């Protein structure tokens, strides 16, 4: 026989249905209200706090918060957008040895490399109390290593660091191997020449159209000739410079500098921003953007502060015979140089140090260019035009020659141009000679035995005894003198116009009568 089903009390049935309802799990969190209320009541009965009615909501929130679990690991998976982390990710590549076969290859210790021993140089500069911290030097060293691997370079050195308002510049001075830079130069020159030809063609077409439309007189003023820049591997463009904002970021090659940019940079004083494409807003206007201004400042600082011990460099004897009477711009390392005593190198007379970078003339070039010299095109134009008085021959600009001692440098506001110091007066037998520029604050040099180096760490501003004041704009030009040839006549009155018309009418009638009389006389 089937067992009869026991009857359930209606109240028990309602309790079972209510419990089943409260036990339904949430589709979002997976928890149910029955377990949550049981947990809250258990906590209340265990702790028995006061004013349970008032704090029940807080207890409920605490129980929910204790059960919350995040779907992601906040330590490993959360993306940190800070600039320090982004820079660390970029600089992590500096310490990678490469992938695949590159990582397995062992470097050849005997192979020559243009990469300098930056840690050794940093050790010497640290004794002089200048330079960067060691961690930063290692990053710069690794960045220079990447630059050497990406370009075929003959010589590389860390030029220095320039501070900017937004970002800083790390500058590397390089020299390409023979023939390696020719391809880049040809491409740049071809682009410049194409732009010039296009501009001249457009100007010529516009000029022809204007001549056909308007016959107004043109001014005879001709602007002074543009001073051409010196070729690569000569003058201010003897070296090539790369910059980056932080070690690990890509290196950017600075353009060649022109005399106009150097001349304009001498007249203005601007803080760098750290953006190479930033405009240089100044008066007088600067011909270029911040990359050109930075390159001009690097050329000026190098020409004024790159020094070496006396006798470390010497002129080549073969070139001396070829360049008799001309300024020499090349030198070679003296293999017989044995170094100078530290005490002699720190002599305030400054005769033991010499400049080994050419002086930049006021024209903006190292080799003076004659603006009056005539080309073949100029002679053809003179044959067609009327003879004009030839301008006076300008006096050539002359600067100090290469390897000039520092003792001949001009004073800087009643101060010596350089401040020599020993790294330590307590142990002078192991001290090194240090030189600090007063003309370009931030330029330093050291020497010990056969080793020496230059570095610049600063804002790129030259010392000025007086506060900088922008030059005043030029005076307003005088107006053209008044005269009858440019004075407008007054408009005639109606009576004068009527009298003029009557006079013209009488003249016409008289002329017709004269013609009739001549015709009659011819017929007779």
C-alpha positions in Angstrom: 0.0 0.0 0.0 1.2 3.6 -0.8 2.2 5.6 2.2 -0.2 8.5 2.6 1.4 12.0 2.2 1.4 13.9 5.4 -0.6 17.1 5.4 1.5 20.4 5.9 0.2 23.1 8.1 -0.6 26.3 5.9 1.7 28.4 8.1 4.6 26.0 7.5 3.9 26.1 3.8 4.1 29.9 3.8 7.4 29.7 5.8 8.9 27.3 3.3 7.8 29.5 0.3 9.2 32.6 2.0 12.5 30.9 2.8 12.7 29.7 -0.8 12.1 33.2 -2.1 14.7 34.7 0.2 17.2 32.0 -0.8 17.1 33.0 -4.5 20.6 34.1 -5.6 21.2 37.4 -7.2 22.1 37.4 -10.8 24.8 40.1 -10.3 26.6 39.1 -7.2 25.6 35.5 -6.7 24.6 36.0 -3.0 21.0 35.6 -1.5 19.2 37.7 1.0 18.6 34.9 3.4 22.3 34.2 4.0 22.9 38.0 4.2 20.3 38.5 6.9 21.5 35.5 8.8 25.0 36.9 8.7 23.9 40.3 9.9 21.8 38.9 12.8 24.6 36.6 13.8 27.0 39.6 14.0 24.4 41.5 16.0 23.7 38.7 18.5 27.4 38.1 18.9 28.5 41.7 19.4 25.2 43.0 20.9 25.9 46.7 20.0 23.7 49.6 21.2 21.1 51.3 19.1 20.9 48.3 16.7 18.1 49.9 14.8 20.2 53.0 13.9 23.3 51.1 12.8 21.7 48.1 11.0 22.3 49.6 7.5 26.0 50.1 8.4 26.3 46.5 9.5 24.7 45.4 6.3 27.2 47.4 4.3 30.2 46.0 6.2 29.0 42.4 5.6 28.6 43.2 1.8 32.1 44.9 1.7 33.7 41.9 3.4 32.5 39.6 0.7 33.5 41.8 -2.2 36.2 40.5 -4.5 37.6 42.3 -7.6 37.8 40.5 -10.9 41.3 41.9 -11.6 44.5 41.9 -9.5 45.1 45.6 -8.7 48.8 45.0 -8.1 49.6 43.3 -11.5 46.8 44.3 -13.9 46.1 47.9 -13.0 47.7 50.3 -15.6 49.6 53.1 -14.0 49.4 56.2 -16.2 52.1 58.2 -14.3 55.0 59.7 -16.4 57.6 57.9 -14.2 56.2 54.5 -15.1 55.9 55.4 -18.8 59.5 56.6 -18.8 60.6 53.4 -16.9 59.0 51.3 -19.6 60.9 53.2 -22.3 64.2 53.0 -20.5 63.8 49.3 -19.8 64.7 48.7 -23.4 68.1 50.3 -22.8 69.2 47.3 -20.7 67.9 44.6 -23.0 70.6 42.7 -24.9 68.4 41.9 -27.9 66.4 38.9 -29.1 67.5 35.7 -30.7 71.1 35.5 -32.0 71.9 39.0 -30.8 71.4 38.0 -27.2 73.7 35.0 -27.6 76.6 36.8 -29.2 79.3 37.9 -26.9 80.8 41.4 -27.5 84.3 41.5 -28.9 86.4 43.3 -26.3 89.2 44.1 -28.8 86.9 45.7 -31.3 87.2 49.5 -31.5 84.1 51.5 -30.7 83.5 55.2 -30.7 81.5 54.9 -27.5 83.2 56.9 -24.7 83.8 55.5 -21.2 81.2 57.7 -19.7 81.5 56.2 -16.2 85.2 57.0 -16.0 84.6 60.6 -17.1 81.8 60.9 -14.6 84.2 59.8 -11.9 86.5 62.7 -12.7 83.7 65.2 -13.0 82.3 64.0 -9.7 85.6 65.0 -8.1 85.2 68.4 -9.5 81.7 68.7 -7.9 79.9 68.7 -11.3 78.0 66.3 -13.5 75.0 64.1 -13.3 74.1 61.4 -10.7 75.5 57.9 -11.4 72.1 56.4 -12.2 71.4 59.1 -14.8 74.9 58.7 -16.3 74.4 55.0 -16.8 71.1 55.7 -18.7 72.8 58.3 -20.8 75.6 55.8 -21.5 73.1 53.2 -22.7 71.4 55.8 -24.8 74.7 56.7 -26.5 75.3 53.0 -27.1 72.0 52.8 -29.0 73.0 55.9 -31.0 76.3 54.2 -32.0 74.5 51.0 -33.0 72.0 52.9 -35.2 74.5 55.1 -37.0 77.9 54.5 -38.5 79.9 57.0 -36.4 83.6 57.6 -36.0 83.5 59.7 -32.8 80.9 60.2 -30.1 81.0 62.2 -26.9 78.4 63.4 -24.4 78.2 67.2 -25.0 76.0 68.0 -22.0 72.6 68.7 -20.7 70.4 71.8 -21.3 67.5 72.5 -19.0 64.1 73.5 -20.4 60.8 74.7 -18.9 58.9 71.6 -19.9 61.6 69.0 -20.7 65.4 68.9 -20.8 67.8 68.1 -23.7 70.6 65.6 -23.6 73.1 66.5 -26.4 75.5 64.1 -28.1 78.3 65.3 -30.3 79.1 62.9 -33.1 81.3 62.7 -36.2 80.3 60.4 -39.1 82.8 58.2 -40.9 84.0 59.4 -44.3 81.3 59.2 -46.9 78.5 58.1 -44.4 76.9 61.5 -44.2 77.0 62.3 -47.9 73.8 60.5 -48.7 71.8 62.4 -46.0 73.4 65.7 -47.1 72.5 65.1 -50.8 68.9 64.4 -49.9 68.7 67.6 -47.7 70.4 69.7 -50.4 68.1 68.3 -53.1 65.0 69.2 -51.0 66.3 72.7 -50.3 67.2 73.3 -53.9 63.8 72.1 -55.1 62.0 74.4 -52.6 64.2 77.4 -53.8 63.5 76.7 -57.4 59.7 76.4 -56.8 59.8 79.6 -54.8 61.7 81.5 -57.5 59.4 80.1 -60.2 56.3 81.3 -58.4 57.9 84.7 -57.7 58.8 85.0 -61.4 55.3 84.2 -62.6 53.8 86.6 -60.1 56.2 89.3 -61.2 55.3 88.9 -64.9 51.6 89.0 -64.1 52.0 92.2 -62.1 54.1 93.8 -64.8 51.4 93.1 -67.4 48.6 94.4 -65.2 50.3 97.3 -63.5 53.2 99.5 -64.7 53.8 101.2 -61.3 57.5 101.9 -60.6 59.3 99.4 -58.5 61.7 100.3 -55.7 65.4 100.1 -56.5 66.4 99.0 -53.0 68.1 95.6 -52.9 68.5 93.8 -49.6 72.0 92.9 -48.5 73.2 89.5 -49.7 72.5 86.5 -47.5 75.6 85.2 -45.9 75.9 81.5 -46.9 76.3 78.8 -44.2 79.5 76.9 -44.0 79.6 73.4 -45.4 79.4 70.3 -43.2 82.6 69.3 -41.4 83.8 72.9 -41.4 83.3 75.9 -39.1 80.2 75.8 -36.8 79.0 72.7 -38.7 82.2 70.7 -38.2 80.4 68.4 -35.8 76.9 66.9 -35.9 74.6 66.9 -32.9 71.8 64.6 -31.7 69.4 65.4 -28.9 66.8 63.6 -26.8 64.5 64.6 -24.0 65.3 61.5 -21.8 67.7 58.6 -22.2 65.8 55.9 -24.0 63.7 58.2 -26.1 64.7 58.4 -29.8 67.6 60.7 -30.8 66.8 63.6 -33.1 69.5 65.1 -35.4 69.7 68.9 -35.2 69.9 70.8 -38.5 73.0 72.6 -39.7 73.4 76.2 -38.3 73.4 79.3 -40.5 75.2 82.6 -39.9 71.8 84.4 -39.6 70.7 82.1 -36.8 73.9 82.7 -34.9 73.7 86.4 -35.3 70.1 86.5 -34.2 70.8 84.2 -31.2 73.4 86.7 -30.0 70.7 89.4 -29.8 68.0 87.5 -27.9 67.7 85.5 -24.6 65.1 82.7 -24.5 64.5 79.8 -22.2 64.3 76.4 -24.0 61.0 74.6 -23.7 62.1 71.0 -24.5 60.0 70.9 -27.7 62.1 71.1 -30.9 59.2 72.3 -33.0 58.3 75.1 -30.6 58.3 78.6 -32.2 60.9 81.2 -31.0 58.9 84.3 -30.4 61.4 87.2 -30.0 62.6 90.5 -31.2 64.6 90.7 -33.4 62.7 87.8 -35.0 64.7 84.5 -35.0 64.8 82.7 -38.4 63.7 79.2 -37.3 62.2 77.2 -34.5 63.6 75.9 -31.2 65.7 73.2 -33.0 67.6 75.9 -34.9 67.9 78.1 -31.7 69.3 75.1 -29.8 71.8 74.3 -32.5 73.0 78.0 -32.6 73.5 78.0 -28.8 75.4 74.7 -29.0 77.7 76.2 -31.6 78.3 79.3 -29.6 79.0 77.4 -26.3 81.3 75.0 -28.1 83.3 77.8 -29.7 83.8 79.6 -26.4 84.2 76.8 -23.8 85.8 73.8 -25.4 89.4 73.8 -24.2 92.3 71.3 -23.9 95.7 71.3 -22.1 98.5 73.1 -23.9 100.4 70.7 -26.2 97.7 68.0 -26.4 96.9 69.1 -30.0 99.3 70.4 -32.6 99.1 71.6 -36.2 100.0 69.1 -38.9 103.3 70.0 -40.5 102.1 69.2 -44.0 99.1 71.5 -43.7 101.3 74.2 -42.3 103.2 74.4 -45.6 100.0 74.3 -47.7 98.2 77.0 -45.6 100.8 79.7 -45.3 99.1 83.0 -44.7 95.7 81.4 -44.2 93.9 80.6 -40.9 94.3 76.9 -40.0 91.2 75.0 -39.0 92.6 71.5 -38.5 94.9 69.9 -36.0 96.1 66.5 -34.9 96.7 64.9 -31.5 100.2 65.1 -30.2 101.3 61.6 -29.5 104.3 62.8 -27.5 102.2 64.7 -25.0 103.0 63.5 -21.5 100.6 65.8 -19.5 101.1 68.8 -17.4 101.4 69.1 -13.6 98.1 69.8 -11.8 99.5 72.9 -10.1 100.5 74.3 -13.5 97.1 73.6 -14.9 95.4 75.5 -12.1 97.6 78.6 -12.5 95.4 81.8 -12.5 97.4 83.0 -15.5 95.5 80.4 -17.6 98.4 79.9 -20.0 98.2 76.1 -19.8 94.9 75.7 -21.5 94.0 76.5 -25.2 90.8 76.7 -27.3 90.5 73.8 -29.8 87.3 75.0 -31.5 87.3 77.8 -34.0 86.1 81.3 -33.0 82.8 82.4 -34.5 83.2 85.9 -36.2 80.6 88.6 -35.8 79.4 87.6 -39.3 78.3 84.2 -37.9 80.9 82.2 -39.7 84.4 80.9 -38.8 85.8 81.8 -42.2 85.0 85.4 -43.3 82.9 85.7 -46.4 83.2 88.8 -48.6 79.7 90.2 -49.3 80.9 92.4 -52.2 82.5 89.6 -54.2 81.0 89.2 -57.6 79.9 86.1 -59.4 79.6 85.6 -63.2 75.8 86.4 -63.0 76.6 89.7 -61.4 78.9 90.7 -64.2 76.3 89.9 -66.8 73.7 92.0 -65.0 76.1 94.9 -64.8 76.7 94.8 -68.6 73.0 95.1 -69.2 72.4 97.8 -66.6 73.9 101.3 -66.3 77.2 101.7 -64.6 77.0 102.2 -60.9 79.5 103.2 -58.3 81.2 100.1 -56.8 80.7 99.8 -53.0 83.7 100.1 -50.8 85.5 96.9 -50.0 84.6 95.8 -46.4 87.4 95.1 -44.0 87.7 91.4 -43.4 86.8 90.2 -39.9 89.6 88.4 -38.0 89.3 86.4 -34.8 91.7 84.6 -32.6 93.3 81.5 -34.3 93.0 77.9 -33.2 94.9 76.8 -30.1 94.9 80.3 -28.5 95.7 80.2 -24.8 92.9 81.2 -22.4 95.1 84.0 -21.0 94.1 86.0 -24.1 90.3 85.7 -23.3 88.6 89.0 -22.4 87.5 89.7 -18.9 83.8 89.1 -17.9 82.6 92.1 -15.9 85.8 92.6 -13.8 86.1 88.8 -13.4 88.5 86.4 -15.1 86.9 84.4 -17.9 87.8 81.1 -16.2 88.1 80.0 -12.6 90.7 77.2 -12.2 90.5 74.9 -9.1 92.0 71.8 -7.8 89.6 69.0 -6.8 91.3 68.6 -3.4 93.7 70.8 -1.5 94.1 68.1 1.2 95.6 65.5 -1.1 97.0 67.5 -3.9 99.2 64.7 -5.3 96.0 62.9 -6.4 93.9 65.9 -7.3 92.8 66.9 -10.8 92.6 70.3 -12.5 89.2 71.7 -13.0 88.1 74.7 -15.1 84.8 76.6 -14.7 83.7 79.2 -17.3 82.4 82.5 -16.0 81.3 83.6 -19.5 79.1 80.6 -20.0 78.0 79.4 -16.6 77.6 75.6 -16.7 80.6 74.9 -18.9 83.3 72.9 -17.1 86.5 71.0 -18.0 88.9 68.7 -16.2 92.4 67.4 -16.9 94.6 64.8 -15.3 97.7 63.5 -17.1 96.7 62.7 -20.7 93.0 62.7 -20.0 90.7 65.7 -20.3 87.1 66.4 -21.2 84.5 69.2 -21.5 80.9 69.2 -20.5 78.1 71.8 -20.3 75.1 71.5 -17.8 73.0 74.7 -17.8 70.3 76.7 -19.4 72.2 77.8 -22.5 72.5 81.4 -21.5 75.6 83.6 -21.6 76.6 85.6 -18.6 75.6 89.3 -18.7 76.7 91.8 -16.1 73.5 93.9 -16.7 70.0 92.6 -16.7 68.7 91.6 -20.1 66.7 94.2 -21.9 65.2 93.5 -25.3 66.4 95.9 -28.0 64.2 98.8 -28.9 62.4 98.8 -32.2 64.0 101.0 -34.9 62.9 104.6 -35.3 59.9 105.4 -37.5 61.0 106.3 -41.0 60.7 109.9 -42.1 57.9 110.7 -44.6 58.7 111.7 -48.2 59.3 115.5 -48.4 56.4 117.4 -49.8 56.7 119.0 -53.2 54.7 120.0 -56.3 55.3 116.7 -58.0 53.4 114.8 -55.2 51.0 117.6 -54.1 47.4 117.0 -55.1 45.7 119.9 -56.9 42.5 121.4 -55.6 39.2 120.6 -57.4 38.0 123.5 -59.6 34.7 125.3 -58.8 31.7 125.1 -61.1 32.4 128.6 -62.5 36.0 127.6 -63.3 34.8 124.4 -65.0 32.3 126.4 -67.2 35.0 128.9 -68.1 37.4 126.1 -69.1 34.7 124.4 -71.2 34.0 127.7 -73.0 37.7 128.3 -73.6 38.0 124.8 -75.1 34.9 125.4 -77.3 36.4 128.7 -78.6 39.7 127.0 -79.3 38.0 124.2 -81.3 35.9 126.7 -83.3 39.0 128.8 -84.1 40.9 125.6 -85.2 38.0 124.6 -87.5 37.9 128.1 -89.1 41.6 127.9 -89.7 41.2 124.5 -91.4 38.4 125.9 -93.7 40.5 128.9 -94.7 43.5 126.6 -95.6 41.2 124.4 -97.7 39.9 127.4 -99.6 43.3 128.7 -100.2 44.4 125.3 -101.6 41.5 125.2 -104.0 42.3 128.7 -105.3 
